[in-house]
Amino acid sequence: MADHDEYSSSNSIILALMERILSMNDEQRLDLLGKLEELPAENLSLGDRDGVRKNFDKNITFSVQDCSYKALCKDISNGGLFIQTDEVFSVGQTVVLSIPFSDGNREIKVPAEIVRVSRQGIGLRFMKKENDDI
């Protein structure tokens, strides 16, 4: 594996990754994707995130287009969270999350946008509240 000093900026890291991926055949790319999806979320770092992800492992409810769902939230950070679900959603959809406080007696409603969809679930980025009518 190459020395980390060779890749002094995030652009050169991205370029090196892209060159490696482009040199692979489709089967190798699919294998790499499968291996990346198997890694625990807390072991992944995608750079400019809003805070460090922490394990959360709590069921939360959320709504998308007037439909309510309940699913397991795997991790959470200042910028967003990951929900493990088999439901089908699209990047860009708006979600209203009901996140429970640790005391279990209260919850907070937070608007979020779906920014990633995978076989394991959806990644959401918290949105700033425009008003308190949510």
N, C-alpha and C positions, 0 to 999 in steps of 0.2 A: 504494500500500500504506500502511496506517496506521502512524503513528509508534509505535515500541516503548514510549515513555513513557506512551502511553494505557493500556497493559496492564501495570500495576505488579505484579499478583499472578498466580500461576498460575491461580487461579479465574477471573479476568477474561479471561485468554487462552483458557481452555477454553470459557468462555461465548461469546466472540467467534467461536471456531472452530465451535461448535455452531450458532450463529445463521446463520453463512454456509452451513454444510452443509445445515441445514434449509430454507434459502431456495432451494436447488438442486433441479432435477428429477432423476429417477432416472438419466438418461443422464449428466448432469453429475457426479453422485456417483460413478458407475461410472468415469468418465474420471479424476476426482481420485484414486480408489483405485488405478487402474492406474498413474498417475504416481507416487504415493507408493511403490508396490511396486517401481518401477524405480530408485528412489534407492538408492545404495550404503548399506549398513547403517551405516557409520561416519559418514555425513552426517546421520543421524537422531538426535534426542535426545528421549527421552520423559520427561524430568524426573527423578524420584527413583530413579535407578538406583544400584546398588552399584558404582560405579567407571566409568571410561571404557572403552568398547569398543575393542579393538585387533584389527587383522587377524590371523587365525590361519592360515587356508588349509592345514589338515592333515586328512588322513583319520583319523577316529577310529572305534572300534567302540563300540557301545552295545547294551544289551539292554532289551527291553520284554516283560513277561509271558513269560519263558523263550524268547524269540526274539531272535537276534542279528542286528545290522545293521552295515553299514559305510557311512559317508557323509562328506562334506566338511564340516568345521567352518569357517564363514566368519569368525566373530569371537568374541571371548571377553572377559569382564570379571571382576571380583571376584564379581559376583552371578550370572553365568550365561553362556550362549553360544547361538549360532545354528547349527543344522545344516541344510545344504542337502540335501533329500531329496524323492523323489516318493512315498515310502511314506505311508500314511494313518494318522494318529494323532489322539488327542483331547486337548483341554485337560484337565489334571488327572491324566493318566497318569504313573506313576513310571517313571523311566529310570535305569539304572546305566551311567554313562559310563566308558570306559577312555581317559583322556587321556594321550598320550605326553609325556614330558619332552623338552626340546630336544635332549638327547644321543641320543635315539632308542633307548636301551637299556632304559629303564624306563618305566613308566606308573603312573598313579594311578587308582584306582576311586573315582568320586564319584556319589552319588545325586543325582538332579535331578527336577524336576517340569516337565511341559510346561505352559507358560503362554501360548503363542501358536502358532497353526497358520495357515500361509498357503500359497499355491500354491508358493512357493519353498522352504518347509521348516518347521522347528519352532524356537521359542524356548524355552529351558529356563532355570529358576532353580535354582541349586545348593541342595541341602537339607543341613541339618546332619546329620552321621552320628549315628545312635542307638547303633550298636555297630560293631565291626570285622568282622562276619561277612559283609560285602558282598563 
